[in-house]
Amino acid sequence: MHRVLKLFGISNLRLKLFWLMLLSAILALIFTYLVWGIAFQWVGEWIQDNINSFTISVFVMLPTSIFLLSFFFTFLLLTRPIIRFLQKTIHSISVIAAGNFEERASVDREDELGTVAVHINSMAERLQIQREKERRDERNRMELITGISHDLRTPLTSMIGYIHLLKDRSYRTETEYDRYVEHTYHQAIRLQKRIDSLFEYTRLTSPEAKLQLQQIYFKELLHQLLTEFQPIAAEHDLAVSWTLPDSETAALLDPDKMVRAIDNLLMNALKFSHRPGEIKVHCALINDSISIQIENDGEALSSEQEERLFDRFYRVDDSRASDNTLIGSGTGLGLAIAQSIARLHGGDLTLNHNQGHYRFCLEIPIRN
């Protein structure tokens, strides 16, 4: 019956119920006419011979009762698919409410009930995505706590060990004393950098994060950073090449944060590049935006690592680093900090990765 209504273009639920009620009334009327017609042939003469208030009541009430009973039965029969659909939908809602967000309501109608089922499925999908994100964030948070605890414990343990040696005067020569002091100092600086990274990431991701905007010449800033970075890369057997725009561009940026973002990208390329190798930097003006591309070749990422590389609290295994002993392990927040800085400026930081070839693209809109 519902397919017949669909053929006539009746998809509104209220119209469907109206036509089902009308059809039920017609069928009930026909059924009452047939039944009462047959019954009247049997008892008609008796009613005519015994006309009184009782027979008149029977004559009126009996066909009315037959009509009402047949109407309700026919209407329930015709609306059975709607009731069955509602029962299935209620069951799906109960399963979703119990926490099974993988459950989906059946969507085999094109009326308001079908629209409700679509919205229920959309809600369940959003809840499932949110729960998966919360689980992933919790897992990443635990990984971060474990990694940061290790990073902080390693220099702290080394510092305590050398301070004990100095306290107990366990050095034999002045040179050995200077070496202990220097090593303790370097470990303290290493510890400070990790703590600073944590605080900086917290500040950048807070709702109160603000930029100290200044009008700067971006080409000059980038050229200075690359010039300072080139000898550092050369110490690790890496060449640095770059192409900059022909004309200078003045932009409204936070210079300190922008320097930090670019420096994080360069140090990431330095840490995860094959030796010997090359780091390429390309800067261009594209559609009123500054585009910086930093390319290098290193160990390939898995699809999961690539997908989660910019996730907060996610840390890629330092075993990918080509020279971890010289550069030192990171906190796993460098790229997250760089992306946060880019987004604070209204831009973004993305990665194009193909079998170990990395291209990080930092885009910042020009605001004068």
C-alpha positions as CSV (number, residue, x, y, z in Angstrom):
1,M,0.0,0.0,0.0
2,H,2.8,2.4,0.9
3,R,4.4,1.7,-2.5
4,V,1.1,2.6,-4.2
5,L,1.0,5.9,-2.3
6,K,4.7,6.5,-3.3
7,L,3.8,6.0,-6.9
8,F,1.2,8.8,-6.6
9,G,3.9,11.1,-5.1
10,I,2.5,11.0,-1.6
11,S,5.5,11.1,0.7
12,N,4.2,13.4,3.5
13,L,3.3,11.4,6.6
14,R,0.2,13.3,7.4
15,L,-1.1,12.8,3.8
16,K,-0.3,9.2,4.1
17,L,-2.3,8.8,7.3
18,F,-5.2,10.8,5.8
19,W,-5.4,8.5,2.7
20,L,-5.0,5.4,4.9
21,M,-7.9,6.5,7.1
22,L,-10.0,7.3,4.0
23,L,-9.2,3.9,2.5
24,S,-9.9,2.2,5.8
25,A,-13.3,3.9,6.0
26,I,-14.2,2.9,2.4
27,L,-13.1,-0.7,2.9
28,A,-15.0,-0.8,6.3
29,L,-18.1,0.6,4.6
30,I,-18.0,-2.0,1.8
31,F,-17.4,-4.8,4.3
32,T,-20.3,-3.5,6.5
33,Y,-22.6,-3.3,3.5
34,L,-21.8,-6.9,2.5
35,V,-22.0,-8.4,6.0
36,W,-25.2,-6.5,6.9
37,G,-26.7,-7.2,3.5
38,I,-26.3,-11.0,4.0
39,A,-27.4,-10.8,7.7
40,F,-30.5,-8.8,6.8
41,Q,-31.6,-11.5,4.4
42,W,-31.6,-13.9,7.3
43,V,-33.2,-11.7,10.0
44,G,-35.0,-9.1,7.9
45,E,-38.4,-10.7,8.1
46,W,-38.1,-11.2,11.9
47,I,-37.2,-7.5,12.4
48,Q,-40.1,-6.4,10.3
49,D,-42.5,-8.6,12.3
50,N,-41.0,-7.5,15.7
51,I,-40.5,-3.8,15.4
52,N,-39.8,-2.3,18.8
53,S,-37.1,-0.3,20.6
54,F,-34.8,-3.3,20.9
55,T,-35.0,-4.3,17.2
56,I,-34.5,-0.7,16.2
57,S,-31.4,-0.5,18.4
58,V,-30.0,-3.7,16.9
59,F,-30.8,-2.4,13.4
60,V,-28.8,0.8,14.1
61,M,-26.0,-0.5,16.5
62,L,-25.1,-3.7,14.7
63,P,-24.0,-2.2,11.4
64,T,-22.3,0.7,13.2
65,S,-20.3,-1.7,15.3
66,I,-19.4,-3.7,12.3
67,F,-18.2,-0.6,10.5
68,L,-16.1,0.7,13.5
69,L,-14.5,-2.7,14.1
70,S,-13.7,-3.3,10.5
71,F,-12.4,0.4,10.2
72,F,-10.0,0.0,13.2
73,F,-8.9,-3.4,12.0
74,T,-8.2,-2.2,8.5
75,F,-6.5,0.9,9.7
76,L,-4.2,-1.0,12.0
77,L,-3.4,-3.5,9.2
78,L,-2.6,-0.7,6.7
79,T,-0.4,1.2,9.3
80,R,1.4,-1.9,10.4
81,P,4.6,-1.0,8.4
82,I,4.7,2.4,10.1
83,I,4.3,0.9,13.6
84,R,7.0,-1.7,12.8
85,F,9.3,1.0,11.6
86,L,8.7,3.0,14.8
87,Q,9.4,-0.1,16.9
88,K,12.7,-0.7,15.1
89,T,13.7,3.0,15.4
90,I,12.9,3.0,19.2
91,H,15.0,-0.2,19.5
92,S,17.9,1.5,17.7
93,I,17.6,4.6,19.9
94,S,17.7,2.4,23.0
95,V,20.8,0.7,21.8
96,I,22.5,4.0,21.0
97,A,21.4,5.4,24.4
98,A,23.1,2.4,26.1
99,G,26.4,3.4,24.6
100,N,26.6,1.4,21.4
101,F,27.2,4.2,18.9
102,E,27.8,1.8,16.0
103,E,24.1,1.0,15.9
104,R,22.2,2.6,13.0
105,A,18.5,3.1,12.6
106,S,16.9,1.6,9.4
107,V,16.4,4.2,6.7
108,D,13.9,2.8,4.2
109,R,11.3,5.5,4.2
110,E,11.1,8.9,2.4
111,D,8.7,10.7,4.8
112,E,9.2,12.5,8.1
113,L,10.0,9.2,9.9
114,G,12.8,8.5,7.4
115,T,14.1,12.0,8.1
116,V,14.1,11.3,11.8
117,A,16.0,8.0,11.2
118,V,18.6,9.9,9.2
119,H,19.1,12.5,11.9
120,I,19.4,9.7,14.5
121,N,22.1,8.0,12.5
122,S,23.9,11.3,12.0
123,M,23.8,11.9,15.8
124,A,25.1,8.4,16.5
125,E,27.9,8.9,14.0
126,R,28.9,12.2,15.6
127,L,28.8,10.6,19.0
128,Q,31.0,7.7,17.7
129,I,33.5,10.1,16.2
130,Q,33.6,12.1,19.4
131,R,34.1,9.0,21.6
132,E,36.9,7.8,19.3
133,K,38.5,11.2,19.4
134,E,38.3,11.2,23.2
135,R,39.8,7.8,23.4
136,R,42.6,8.8,21.0
137,D,43.3,12.0,23.0
138,E,43.4,10.0,26.2
139,R,45.8,7.5,24.7
140,N,47.9,10.3,23.3
141,R,47.9,12.1,26.6
142,M,49.2,8.9,28.4
143,E,51.8,8.5,25.7
144,L,52.9,12.1,26.2
145,I,53.0,11.8,30.0
146,T,55.2,8.6,29.5
147,G,57.4,10.3,27.0
148,I,57.8,13.6,28.9
149,S,58.4,11.7,32.1
150,H,61.3,9.9,30.4
151,D,62.6,13.0,28.8
152,L,62.6,14.9,32.1
153,R,63.9,12.0,34.1
154,T,66.9,11.4,31.8
155,P,68.6,14.8,32.1
156,L,67.5,15.1,35.8
157,T,69.1,11.8,36.7
158,S,72.3,12.8,34.9
159,M,72.4,16.1,36.6
160,I,71.9,14.5,40.0
161,G,74.7,12.0,39.3
162,Y,77.2,14.7,38.4
163,I,76.1,17.0,41.2
164,H,76.8,14.1,43.6
165,L,80.3,13.7,42.1
166,L,80.9,17.4,42.6
167,K,79.5,17.4,46.1
168,D,81.7,14.4,47.1
169,R,84.7,16.0,45.3
170,S,85.1,12.8,43.2
171,Y,87.0,14.6,40.5
172,R,90.7,14.2,40.2
173,T,91.8,17.2,38.1
174,E,90.5,20.6,37.3
175,T,89.8,19.5,33.8
176,E,87.5,16.7,35.1
177,Y,85.8,19.2,37.3
178,D,85.1,21.5,34.4
179,R,83.8,18.6,32.4
180,Y,81.3,17.6,35.2
181,V,80.1,21.2,35.5
182,E,79.7,21.6,31.7
183,H,77.8,18.4,31.4
184,T,75.5,19.4,34.3
185,Y,74.9,22.8,32.6
186,H,74.0,21.2,29.3
187,Q,71.6,18.8,30.9
188,A,70.0,21.7,32.8
189,I,69.6,23.6,29.5
190,R,68.1,20.4,27.9
191,L,65.6,20.1,30.8
192,Q,64.7,23.8,30.5
193,K,63.9,23.5,26.8
194,R,61.5,20.6,27.4
195,I,59.7,22.5,30.2
196,D,59.6,25.6,28.0
197,S,58.1,23.6,25.1
198,L,55.3,22.3,27.4
199,F,54.5,25.8,28.7
200,E,54.6,27.3,25.2
201,Y,52.2,24.7,23.8
202,T,49.8,25.2,26.7
203,R,49.8,29.0,26.1
204,L,49.3,28.6,22.3
205,T,46.4,26.3,22.6
206,S,44.6,28.2,25.4
207,P,41.6,30.4,24.4
208,E,43.4,33.4,25.8
209,A,46.3,33.1,23.3
210,K,47.1,36.4,21.7
211,L,49.6,37.6,19.1
212,Q,52.0,40.5,19.4
213,L,51.6,41.7,15.9
214,Q,54.2,43.8,14.1
215,Q,54.8,44.8,10.6
216,I,57.8,42.9,9.4
217,Y,59.6,42.2,6.1
218,F,59.1,38.5,5.8
219,K,61.7,37.9,3.1
220,E,64.4,39.5,5.2
221,L,63.3,37.5,8.3
222,L,63.3,34.1,6.5
223,H,66.7,34.8,4.8
224,Q,68.2,35.6,8.2
225,L,66.8,32.4,9.7
226,L,68.1,30.2,6.8
227,T,71.6,31.9,6.9
228,E,71.8,31.1,10.7
229,F,70.5,27.5,10.1
230,Q,72.9,26.7,7.2
231,P,76.1,26.1,9.3
232,I,74.1,24.0,11.8
233,A,72.9,21.8,9.0
234,A,76.4,21.6,7.6
235,E,77.6,20.1,10.9
236,H,75.2,17.2,10.3
237,D,76.2,16.6,6.7
238,L,73.1,18.4,5.3
239,A,73.0,21.1,2.6
240,V,70.4,23.8,2.7
241,S,69.1,25.5,-0.5
242,W,66.3,28.1,-0.8
243,T,64.4,30.2,-3.2
244,L,62.8,33.5,-2.0
245,P,60.4,36.0,-3.7
246,D,62.0,38.6,-5.9
247,S,60.3,41.4,-4.1
248,E,60.1,42.2,-0.4
249,T,56.7,41.7,1.4
250,A,55.6,43.6,4.5
251,A,53.2,41.6,6.6
252,L,51.5,41.9,10.1
253,L,52.9,39.0,12.1
254,D,54.1,38.0,15.5
255,P,57.8,37.8,14.8
256,D,58.8,35.8,17.8
257,K,56.1,33.1,17.3
258,M,56.7,33.0,13.5
259,V,60.5,32.5,14.1
260,R,59.6,29.7,16.5
261,A,57.3,28.0,14.0
262,I,59.9,28.1,11.1
263,D,62.7,27.1,13.5
264,N,60.6,24.1,14.6
265,L,60.1,23.0,11.0
266,L,63.8,23.4,10.1
267,M,64.9,21.4,13.2
268,N,62.4,18.7,12.4
269,A,63.9,18.4,8.9
270,L,67.4,18.4,10.4
271,K,66.5,15.7,12.8
272,F,64.7,13.3,10.4
273,S,66.8,13.7,7.2
274,H,69.0,11.1,5.7
275,R,72.8,11.8,5.9
276,P,74.2,13.1,3.6
277,G,71.2,15.0,2.3
278,E,69.6,18.3,1.4
279,I,66.9,20.5,2.9
280,K,65.0,22.6,0.4
281,V,63.1,25.7,1.3
282,H,60.8,27.5,-1.1
283,C,59.0,30.7,-0.3
284,A,56.4,32.4,-2.6
285,L,53.5,34.7,-2.5
286,I,50.3,32.9,-3.5
287,N,46.8,34.6,-3.4
288,D,47.7,37.2,-0.8
289,S,49.3,34.6,1.4
290,I,52.9,33.7,2.2
291,S,53.7,30.1,1.4
292,I,56.8,28.4,2.8
293,Q,57.6,24.8,1.7
294,I,60.3,22.8,3.5
295,E,61.3,19.5,1.9
296,N,63.6,16.7,3.0
297,D,64.0,13.0,2.6
298,G,64.0,10.6,5.6
299,E,62.4,7.4,6.9
300,A,58.9,6.8,5.7
301,L,55.9,7.2,8.0
302,S,53.2,4.7,8.4
303,S,49.7,5.8,7.4
304,E,48.7,6.1,11.1
305,Q,51.8,8.2,12.0
306,E,51.1,10.5,9.0
307,E,47.4,10.9,10.0
308,R,48.2,11.7,13.6
309,L,51.4,13.7,13.1
310,F,49.8,17.0,14.1
311,D,47.5,15.6,16.8
312,R,48.1,17.1,20.2
313,F,49.8,14.9,22.7
314,Y,51.0,12.6,19.8
315,R,54.7,11.8,19.7
316,V,56.4,9.9,16.8
317,D,59.1,7.4,17.8
318,D,62.5,9.1,17.9
319,S,64.0,6.0,16.3
320,R,63.2,7.7,12.9
321,A,65.8,10.3,13.7
322,S,69.0,10.0,11.7
323,D,71.3,11.5,14.3
324,N,69.4,11.4,17.6
325,T,72.5,11.3,19.8
326,L,73.8,14.6,18.3
327,I,70.5,16.5,18.1
328,G,68.8,15.1,21.1
329,S,65.3,13.7,21.4
330,G,62.4,16.1,21.3
331,T,59.2,16.4,23.3
332,G,57.0,15.7,20.3
333,L,55.5,19.2,20.4
334,G,57.5,21.0,17.8
335,L,55.0,20.4,14.9
336,A,52.0,20.9,17.1
337,I,53.4,24.3,18.2
338,A,54.2,25.3,14.6
339,Q,50.7,24.4,13.5
340,S,49.1,26.3,16.4
341,I,51.2,29.4,15.6
342,A,50.1,29.1,11.9
343,R,46.4,28.9,12.9
344,L,46.7,31.8,15.3
345,H,47.8,33.8,12.3
346,G,44.8,32.6,10.3
347,G,46.9,30.2,8.3
348,D,47.7,26.5,8.5
349,L,50.5,23.9,8.4
350,T,50.1,20.8,6.3
351,L,52.2,17.8,5.3
352,N,52.6,16.1,1.9
353,H,54.4,12.8,2.5
354,N,55.3,10.3,-0.2
355,Q,57.5,7.3,0.7
356,G,59.9,9.2,2.9
357,H,59.8,12.5,1.0
358,Y,58.4,15.2,3.2
359,R,57.0,18.6,2.2
360,F,55.7,20.8,5.0
361,C,53.7,23.7,3.7
362,L,53.2,26.7,6.0
363,E,50.7,29.3,4.7
364,I,50.2,32.6,6.4
365,P,47.7,35.3,5.1
366,I,49.2,38.7,4.5
367,R,47.6,41.3,6.7
368,N,48.8,44.9,6.4
